[in-house]
Amino acid sequence: MRDETKAAFYLNHINYYRLKGYWWDMQSDRVNHIFTPNSYFEDVIDRYNFDRQLRLVLFDAIEIIEVALRTKIIYHLSQSFGGLWYLDDSIVEDKALHAKHVSDLKDEFNRSGEMFAKDYRNRYPHNNPDAWIIFEVATFGTLSKIYKNLKHQLPQKAIIANEMGLNLHNELSSWLEAISYLRNIIAHHSRIWSRNMVKRPTSIINPRFQWLQNSITAVQEKKPYYVITAMVYLCNAVDPNNEIKTKVLNLLHQNPNMPIYKIGFFNNWQNEPIWR
């Protein structure tokens, strides 16, 4: 670090091991922790701050996707099967999973501090809330799991996927699973910089909105780039006026020296239709 006082300041507020993931590739010898020439602590902090700002943008994207998904699940299933459809195990693939999902859903509702949830529990302590009440406090993960477990033949499952911009329900299920994984990383303020995604979006057939025209590399597929691109696609599908892509591009432009290949932004990514 060119300024040791600043280095001491940052290390007093950010744990050494939290920063370690940002300098890992700067080492020429990772056993003896020898850094390559012209490696500076300022660069580590720049990466850390870039990652934090990117996570904030992506959390905004997740909100757009989650609110739309919740609304569509509530509307289409309630219109067809009534307000308590989520208790019906005849419309799911796996009944054991269904019981677990309903239990999780009820636990989330009973823990909720939202005024409407408290009011409902006080008024009707022995009743099951209608879907439009209980699903309002469902986590993204629970929403994703409930959608995935719906019977594949249900027209409502296909309608929801179509309204989210995809042609097949299994495409949406895969994307939601990958986004839920990323959401958990972000919610715990964890690093997405140089991370390999355990859950990855499946490729899609005949996209209805701007997407990728070229195949991505195996490295890109497992890096945040692919799920970030999927999130931009979904945001564009449910809210054409969203600013997520603009915010991501602005962040990249504001950090021209950032080695963004570490999160999969390479291979002429900027020329892809969805990013143009």
C-alpha positions as CSV (number, residue, x, y, z in Angstrom):
1,M,0.0,0.0,0.0
2,R,1.3,3.4,-0.9
3,D,-0.3,4.8,2.2
4,E,0.2,2.6,5.2
5,T,-2.2,4.7,7.3
6,K,-5.0,4.0,4.9
7,A,-4.1,0.3,4.9
8,A,-4.4,0.2,8.7
9,F,-7.7,2.0,8.5
10,Y,-9.2,-0.5,6.1
11,L,-7.9,-3.5,8.0
12,N,-9.4,-2.1,11.1
13,H,-12.8,-2.1,9.5
14,I,-12.6,-5.0,7.0
15,N,-11.4,-8.4,8.1
16,Y,-8.2,-9.6,6.5
17,Y,-9.8,-12.9,5.3
18,R,-12.8,-11.0,3.8
19,L,-10.3,-9.2,1.6
20,K,-8.3,-12.3,0.8
21,G,-10.5,-13.3,-2.1
22,Y,-9.8,-10.0,-3.9
23,W,-6.0,-10.4,-3.9
24,W,-5.7,-14.1,-4.4
25,D,-4.8,-13.8,-8.1
26,M,-2.3,-11.1,-7.4
27,Q,0.1,-13.6,-5.8
28,S,2.9,-15.2,-7.7
29,D,3.5,-17.6,-4.8
30,R,0.3,-18.4,-2.9
31,V,2.1,-20.7,-0.4
32,N,4.5,-18.0,0.7
33,H,2.1,-15.1,-0.1
34,I,4.5,-13.4,-2.5
35,F,2.8,-10.8,-4.7
36,T,3.5,-10.0,-8.3
37,P,5.4,-6.7,-9.0
38,N,3.2,-3.5,-9.0
39,S,0.5,-5.1,-6.8
40,Y,-1.0,-2.6,-4.4
41,F,-3.4,-2.7,-1.5
42,E,-5.3,0.2,-3.2
43,D,-6.2,-2.2,-6.0
44,V,-7.6,-4.7,-3.6
45,I,-9.8,-2.0,-2.0
46,D,-10.9,-0.9,-5.5
47,R,-12.0,-4.5,-6.3
48,Y,-13.7,-4.7,-2.9
49,N,-15.7,-1.5,-3.5
50,F,-16.5,-2.5,-7.1
51,D,-17.9,-5.8,-5.9
52,R,-20.0,-4.1,-3.2
53,Q,-21.5,-1.6,-5.7
54,L,-22.2,-4.4,-8.1
55,R,-24.0,-6.4,-5.4
56,L,-26.2,-3.4,-4.7
57,V,-27.2,-3.1,-8.3
58,L,-27.9,-6.9,-8.5
59,F,-30.0,-6.7,-5.4
60,D,-32.2,-4.1,-7.1
61,A,-32.5,-6.6,-10.1
62,I,-33.5,-9.4,-7.7
63,E,-36.3,-7.2,-6.3
64,I,-37.8,-6.6,-9.7
65,I,-37.7,-10.3,-10.5
66,E,-39.0,-11.5,-7.1
67,V,-41.9,-9.1,-7.0
68,A,-43.0,-10.0,-10.5
69,L,-42.6,-13.8,-9.8
70,R,-44.6,-13.5,-6.6
71,T,-47.4,-11.5,-8.2
72,K,-47.7,-13.9,-11.2
73,I,-47.7,-17.1,-9.0
74,I,-50.4,-15.6,-6.7
75,Y,-52.6,-14.4,-9.6
76,H,-52.5,-17.3,-11.9
77,L,-52.8,-20.1,-9.4
78,S,-55.4,-18.3,-7.2
79,Q,-57.6,-17.6,-10.3
80,S,-57.6,-21.2,-11.2
81,F,-57.6,-23.1,-7.9
82,G,-58.7,-20.5,-5.2
83,G,-56.9,-18.7,-2.5
84,L,-55.7,-21.8,-0.7
85,W,-54.3,-23.5,-3.7
86,Y,-50.8,-23.8,-2.1
87,L,-52.3,-26.4,0.3
88,D,-53.4,-28.7,-2.6
89,D,-50.9,-31.5,-3.1
90,S,-52.7,-32.7,-6.3
91,I,-51.1,-29.9,-8.3
92,V,-47.5,-30.7,-7.4
93,E,-44.9,-33.2,-8.6
94,D,-43.4,-34.2,-5.3
95,K,-45.8,-34.4,-2.3
96,A,-43.1,-34.7,0.3
97,L,-41.4,-31.6,-1.0
98,H,-44.7,-29.9,-1.1
99,A,-45.2,-30.5,2.6
100,K,-41.8,-29.1,3.3
101,H,-42.5,-26.0,1.2
102,V,-45.9,-25.4,2.9
103,S,-44.2,-25.7,6.3
104,D,-41.5,-23.2,5.3
105,L,-44.1,-20.8,3.9
106,K,-46.1,-20.9,7.1
107,D,-43.0,-20.4,9.2
108,E,-42.1,-17.4,7.2
109,F,-45.5,-16.0,7.7
110,N,-45.6,-16.6,11.4
111,R,-42.2,-15.0,11.8
112,S,-43.1,-11.9,9.8
113,G,-43.2,-8.5,11.5
114,E,-45.3,-7.0,8.7
115,M,-48.4,-5.3,10.0
116,F,-50.8,-7.2,7.7
117,A,-49.3,-10.5,8.9
118,K,-49.6,-9.6,12.6
119,D,-53.1,-8.4,12.1
120,Y,-54.1,-11.6,10.3
121,R,-52.6,-13.8,13.0
122,N,-54.4,-11.8,15.7
123,R,-57.8,-11.9,13.9
124,Y,-57.6,-15.5,12.6
125,P,-55.1,-17.5,14.7
126,H,-56.4,-20.8,13.4
127,N,-56.9,-20.0,9.8
128,N,-54.7,-20.5,6.7
129,P,-54.1,-17.2,5.0
130,D,-55.1,-16.9,1.3
131,A,-52.2,-17.0,-1.1
132,W,-52.2,-13.2,-1.7
133,I,-51.6,-12.7,2.0
134,I,-49.1,-15.5,2.9
135,F,-47.0,-15.3,-0.3
136,E,-46.3,-11.6,0.3
137,V,-43.7,-12.6,2.9
138,A,-42.4,-15.7,1.1
139,T,-38.6,-15.6,0.4
140,F,-37.2,-15.8,-3.1
141,G,-36.0,-19.3,-2.4
142,T,-39.4,-20.5,-1.3
143,L,-41.1,-19.0,-4.3
144,S,-38.6,-20.6,-6.6
145,K,-39.0,-24.1,-5.0
146,I,-42.8,-23.9,-5.0
147,Y,-42.8,-22.9,-8.7
148,K,-40.4,-25.7,-9.6
149,N,-42.5,-28.3,-7.8
150,L,-45.8,-27.4,-9.6
151,K,-47.0,-30.1,-12.0
152,H,-45.2,-29.6,-15.3
153,Q,-48.5,-30.1,-17.2
154,L,-50.2,-27.1,-15.4
155,P,-51.0,-24.4,-18.0
156,Q,-50.4,-21.8,-15.3
157,K,-46.8,-22.9,-14.9
158,A,-46.2,-22.3,-18.6
159,I,-48.1,-19.0,-18.5
160,I,-45.9,-17.7,-15.7
161,A,-42.7,-18.7,-17.6
162,N,-44.0,-17.0,-20.7
163,E,-44.8,-13.8,-18.8
164,M,-41.3,-13.8,-17.4
165,G,-40.0,-13.9,-21.0
166,L,-39.1,-17.6,-21.4
167,N,-40.7,-20.3,-23.4
168,L,-40.4,-23.3,-21.1
169,H,-41.1,-23.7,-17.4
170,N,-37.8,-25.7,-16.9
171,E,-35.9,-22.7,-18.2
172,L,-37.5,-20.4,-15.6
173,S,-37.0,-22.9,-12.8
174,S,-33.3,-23.2,-13.6
175,W,-32.8,-19.4,-13.8
176,L,-34.7,-18.9,-10.6
177,E,-32.6,-21.5,-8.8
178,A,-29.4,-19.8,-10.0
179,I,-30.7,-16.3,-9.0
180,S,-31.7,-17.6,-5.6
181,Y,-28.2,-18.9,-5.1
182,L,-26.7,-15.5,-6.0
183,R,-29.3,-13.8,-3.8
184,N,-28.1,-15.7,-0.8
185,I,-24.5,-14.7,-1.5
186,I,-25.5,-11.0,-1.7
187,A,-27.8,-11.2,1.3
188,H,-24.9,-12.3,3.4
189,H,-22.7,-9.6,1.9
190,S,-20.4,-12.2,0.5
191,R,-18.0,-11.8,-2.4
192,I,-19.1,-12.4,-6.0
193,W,-15.8,-11.3,-7.3
194,S,-13.9,-14.2,-9.0
195,R,-16.5,-16.6,-7.6
196,N,-17.6,-19.8,-9.5
197,M,-21.4,-20.1,-9.4
198,V,-22.5,-23.5,-8.0
199,K,-26.0,-22.9,-9.6
200,R,-26.0,-21.8,-13.2
201,P,-28.8,-20.8,-15.6
202,T,-29.6,-23.3,-18.3
203,S,-29.4,-22.2,-21.9
204,I,-32.7,-21.1,-23.4
205,I,-34.4,-21.9,-26.7
206,N,-35.7,-19.1,-29.0
207,P,-35.4,-16.1,-26.6
208,R,-38.2,-13.6,-27.2
209,F,-36.1,-10.6,-26.0
210,Q,-32.5,-9.5,-26.7
211,W,-30.1,-12.2,-25.5
212,L,-26.7,-13.7,-26.4
213,Q,-26.1,-14.4,-30.1
214,N,-22.8,-16.3,-29.5
215,S,-22.0,-19.2,-27.4
216,I,-20.3,-18.4,-24.1
217,T,-17.1,-20.1,-22.9
218,A,-17.1,-22.7,-20.2
219,V,-15.4,-20.2,-17.9
220,Q,-18.1,-17.5,-18.6
221,E,-20.8,-20.1,-17.9
222,K,-19.7,-20.6,-14.3
223,K,-18.8,-17.0,-13.6
224,P,-21.3,-14.4,-12.3
225,Y,-21.5,-12.9,-15.9
226,Y,-24.0,-15.6,-17.0
227,V,-26.4,-15.2,-14.2
228,I,-26.1,-11.4,-14.3
229,T,-27.0,-11.5,-18.0
230,A,-30.0,-13.8,-17.2
231,M,-31.1,-11.3,-14.6
232,V,-30.9,-8.4,-17.0
233,Y,-33.0,-10.5,-19.5
234,L,-35.7,-11.2,-16.9
235,C,-35.8,-7.5,-15.8
236,N,-36.2,-6.5,-19.4
237,A,-39.1,-9.0,-19.8
238,V,-41.1,-7.9,-16.8
239,D,-40.2,-4.2,-16.8
240,P,-39.0,-2.7,-20.1
241,N,-38.3,0.6,-18.3
242,N,-35.9,-0.9,-15.7
243,E,-32.4,0.6,-15.4
244,I,-30.5,-2.5,-14.3
245,K,-28.4,-2.9,-17.5
246,T,-27.7,0.9,-17.5
247,K,-26.5,0.7,-13.9
248,V,-24.2,-2.3,-14.6
249,L,-22.8,-0.6,-17.7
250,N,-22.3,2.7,-15.8
251,L,-20.4,0.8,-13.0
252,L,-18.2,-0.9,-15.6
253,H,-17.5,2.4,-17.4
254,Q,-16.6,4.1,-14.1
255,N,-14.0,1.4,-13.4
256,P,-12.2,1.1,-16.8
257,N,-9.1,-0.5,-15.2
258,M,-11.0,-3.1,-13.3
259,P,-10.1,-6.7,-14.5
260,I,-13.8,-7.6,-15.1
261,Y,-12.8,-10.8,-16.8
262,K,-12.6,-12.2,-13.2
263,I,-16.4,-12.2,-13.1
264,G,-16.7,-13.4,-16.7
265,F,-17.0,-10.2,-18.7
266,F,-14.8,-11.0,-21.6
267,N,-15.0,-12.6,-25.1
268,N,-16.6,-9.4,-26.7
269,W,-19.4,-9.5,-24.2
270,Q,-20.2,-5.8,-24.9
271,N,-21.1,-6.7,-28.5
272,E,-23.9,-9.1,-27.5
273,P,-27.4,-7.8,-28.3
274,I,-28.5,-7.8,-24.7
275,W,-25.6,-5.6,-23.6
276,R,-25.6,-3.2,-26.5
